[in-house]
Amino acid sequence: MHGNLEDAEARRAQLRIRKQQGARIEPTRQTFEQYAREWLERQTLRPRTLEIYSWALNQHLIPYFGRRRLDQITAEEIAAFVAQMKRKKLKGWTITSALRPLSIILAQAARKGRIPVDPISQLERGERPRHDDQRPKRILTLDEMHALLAHVDSEHYRCLLELMLTSGLQIGEALGLTVADLDLEHAPIRVEYQLGRDGSRTLLKTEESRRAIDIPPQLMRRLITLVTERGDRFNPRAFVFASRNGTGNERKVARAALDRATKAAKLAAPKPTLHDLRHSHASMLFALDHNLVAIQRRLGHRKPDTTLRVYAHEWRYHEAQRSHIGNQLDQLFNTGKRRQRQATVASAAQTAP
């Protein structure tokens, strides 16, 4: 049974308070499915985002909440929904992806006065999905990077994988590069677009993600050679990593090239993913003692907090390496022990016959 008299009275009290505060209240009698489908039709989203939201609604949210009136969905029901998905052994990121459109819909409905309060905002910390079940990052060592690149079966994909290792680009950003984004003289690349899963080239979302990155000059020369040999050197719109028909490479093709090289190089399990190349790049930056803000800007994160959260372990390890506390304690502790030994020897000498 959904809800009870106590829940109804609580929602009525919340509506009364919001009215007194001057909020516009127009309660809806629509079901979640009706409201959600109308909401989705109004969205102007990237194809991939639209695909994820549609998946979340059709596979998870509508089967669970679809017949419920929007204004009767409670925090307890959402907590039960999360608990059910956990029992199905779904990963934290999967649950979060399913909850994202629900959160947007309910927050918007609360703001417009269609419901008295956003029930997701009332979830307690323990009721929210956790992300501690994600796969650990596979950070490649320098020797593994060299072995991997030595076993790539074409210069095309060797350049792609080396670019990802030395720039930290995401796969969509790397595949979205065109000849106009290359600068042979100074060796930076302009990162402003990404190649979508549907083959379209779209502007990156945030100002911080649109950036310029310097790469090794020898790699820049090889990229120029790559497009020159293909006859695209003076075609600014040509993709740097183009398929045979001139479109951008698909992710699955790049993934297959990485898998082949990983197998040929006999890298230890787990095998690295394309995103692990970005993680490995960030790890190199920490090892080279670059500061957090410089790493954040190179990776295109919106805030240093994001970089710190994603690479918390690497940052803590790097800070521990830089710390002098261990040496200072060693000196202090051993100095104390030496003084104690000296005092013991002196005392023994005084009492000797």
N, C-alpha and C positions, 0 to 999 in steps of 0.2 A: 504494500500500500504506500503510495507516494504522499508525503505531507500529512499534516493533521491540523486541528484547530489552533494549536499553539503556534505553528508556523504561520498560519494565516493571520493571526493577531499580530505577530511580530512584523510581518510584511506591511500590514495596515499601519502600524505605528511608525515604521520607516517612511511610508508615503506621507503620513501626516507631518512628520518632522521636515521632510523635504519641501512640502508645500509651504510650511511656515517660513522656510529659508528662501522662498521665492522661486524654487525650481519648478520647471514646467512638467507637469505630470500628465501623460496620456497613456495609461496602461494598455497593453496589447492583449488580445485574446487569441492570438495566432499560436499555432503549435511551433515547436522548435524547427521542424522540417520546413514549414511554410516560410518562417522568418529567415532561416538560414539560406534557403534557395534564392529568395529574393535578394538577400544580402550579396550572395555570390555573383548574381547577374549584374549587380551595380559596380563590381570591382574592376579596375583597370590594372591588371597585374602582369608580371612577367610570365611567359608560358610555363616555366618550371614551377613558379610559386602557385599558379592556378592549378597545375597538375597535383601538387602536394595538398592544397586545400580541398580539392575535389575528392582526392583519395581519402583524406581524413573524414570528410562528411559522409561519404558513401559507405566506407568500410567500417567506421567506428562510431561516429557521433549520431547519425540519423538512426541506425539500428538500435541504439541505446536510448537516446533522448527524443527521437522523432515525433512521437505522439503526445509528448508532454507539452502543456502550455508553457510558453517561454517564461512567463512570470511565476511559474510554480517550480522551476528548477532550483534546487537548494544546494548549499555547500556540501551537505551530507551525501546527496546523490552523486555529486561530482567526485567526492572522495571515494565513494563506493565504485564508481566507474574506473578510477585510477587503480584501486585495489584489484578489481577484476582483471585489468590488463596486466598487472604484475603477476597475478596467478597464472596467466597464460604464458608467462616467461618472456614477455615482450621487453625489449631493452628500453632503458630510460629515454634515449633520444627518440625512439619510436613513439613512446607515450607523449613526450613533449610535442612532437610534430602533430600528433592527433589533437592535443589540447590547444594548440596555437590558434586555429580559427575559432574554436569555442570561446577562448578568452577574448578575442577581438569582437566577436558578435555580442557577447554579454556586456562587455565594457561599453560598446556603442549603444546598446539598448538601455543601459543604466544612465548614460549621459543624456540620451534623448527622452528619458522619463518613461520608457516603455516598461521597464521593470524597476522596482524600488531600489535595488542595490545589486552590484555585481557579485554573485556568489563565489566566484573564483577568488576574489580578494579576501574572502573569509576563510579560505583554507589554511589550516595550520601547517607549519613547516614539515612535519612528519607525514602529512597527507599528500604532499607534492611529489612528483616523480624525481628520482635520484639518477645521477649520471655516472655513478661509480661502477657501472657494468660495461663501460665502453672499452674497446680494445686498446691495450697499451700502445703508445707511440713506438714505432720501429725506427730508432735513430741509427743511421748507417755510420760506421767508422770511416775514416779517410781511406783506409785500404779497401774497404768494401765498395766505396764510391768508385775508386779507380778500377777495381775488378768488374764492377757492373758496367761501366762505360766501355771497357775494353771488349766486352762480349755483346754489345748491341750490334745487331746484324745489318744496320744501314746508317749512313751518315745523317740522313734525315732524322731518324729517331735518336741517334747519339746526340745530335745538337739539341733536340727537344729535352731529353732527360738531363743533359748537362746544364741547359738553361734553367731548368727547374731547381737543380741542386745549387746553382750559383746565384740565383736571383730570389728564390723563395716564392715564385709565382704559383698561383693555383692553376690547375690544369685548364680551366676555362679561360683564364687570362692569357696563358701561354698560347693556346690554340687561336685566340682572338687577335693576335698580333698581325699587323700588315706591314708591308715594305715601308710605308710612311712612318711607322713607329721606330724605325732603326736609324741610328746616327753613327755613321762610320768614323767620323772625325773624332768625336769625344766618347764614343762607346756607351752612351746611355740608351735605354729603351723607354718609350712612352707607354705607360700602362693605363689605358682609359676605357677599354672595351673588353668584353668577354664573349666567347662563342657559346651560345646556349645549346642545350641538348637537342633543340629542334633545328640547329644549323644557322640560326640568326645571330648576328653580331649586335650586341646591345651595350649601351653605356653602363659603366659600373655604378653601383647604387650610391655610394657616398663620396664626398669630396676627398676624404682621407684615402679611399681605395684608388682614386685616380692619381697616379704618381709617376715619377721618373726614377729609374733605377740604373745605376752604372753596373755593367757586367764586364768580365775579363775581355780585353781588347782582341785577343786571339779568337775568342768565341764569336765576337761581333764580326770579325773578318770571315769566319766560316759561315755565319748566317747569310752574309752578303753573297758569298760564293754559291750558297745553296739556291738562293732566288735567281742569281745571275745565270747559273747553268740551266735553270728551268725557263729562262727567257723572260723573267718578271722583274728584273732589276729596276726598270724605269716605269713600273706599273704600281703606283702608290697604294692601290686598293687590293693588290694581290696578297693573299694570306702567306705568311712566312712558312707555316706548316700546312701546305695545301695537299689535298687528295689529287688523284690523277685527273679528275674532271674540274679541278680548280676551286672546289669548295673547301671549307675547313675540315681538318681531320676530326673524326669522331673519337670520343673519349675511349670507347671500347677498343679501338684500334691501337691507341697509345698504351692502354692498359695491357694489351696482349704483347706489345713490344717490350714493356717492362718485365712482364712475366717470363718471356723467352730469355731475356738477358739475365734475369735472376737465376733461372735454372741453369743456363750455360756457365755462369760464374760460380755456381754451387754455393750461393749464400746461405747462411744458416737460417733456419726457421725462427720466427714467422717471416714469410716473404713480405717485402715492403710494398706498400701501396703507392699510388701516385702522390697522395697527400703526405706520405711519409718523407718524400723528397723535400717538401716544404719544411717539415719538422726538422729534418737533418740540416737544412740550411740555417734555420734559427739556432740550432745547437752550435753550429760553427761560429755564428755571430757572438754567442755568449762566450765561447772559448777564446775568441779574438778580443774579448774584453770591451765590446761595444756597449754603450749604455742602453738602458731600457727604451728611452724615447727614440733613439736611432733605429733600434730593431722594430719598434712599433710602426714607424713611418715606412720602413722598407717593406714590411709585410702588409701594409695598408690597413692596419687595424684602426678603429675609430679613436680608441683611447689606450694609453699605456696599461690601464687596468685590464683590458682584454688580453693583451700580450702576457701580462703577469699571471692571469688566471689560466690561460692555455698552457703556458710553459712554467708553471709554478715549480715543478720538480727541478727542471734545468736551472732555473734562477736560484733556487735554494742551494743547489749543489755548487753553482758558480760562486755564490757569496761565501759558502763554506771554504772553497779553495782560496779565496782572496783573504780570508780572515787570518789575523795574527794571534787570535786569542789562544789557540792551542799551544803555539810556541811560547807565548807569554806565561801561560800556566805551567808549561813544562819547566821553564826557567825558574819560575817562582817555587814550584814544588820541589825541584831537584836542589835548588839553593837551600831550601829548608832542611832537606834530608842531609845535605853535606854539612850544614851547621850542627845538626844533631849528632852526626857521626864524629865530627871534630870535638864536640863537647864530651861525647862518650869516651873518646881516646884520651882526652886531657884528664878526665876524671879518673880513668884507670891508671894513668901515669902517676897521678898524685897519691893514689892509695897503694901503689906498688911498694914492697919493702926495699 
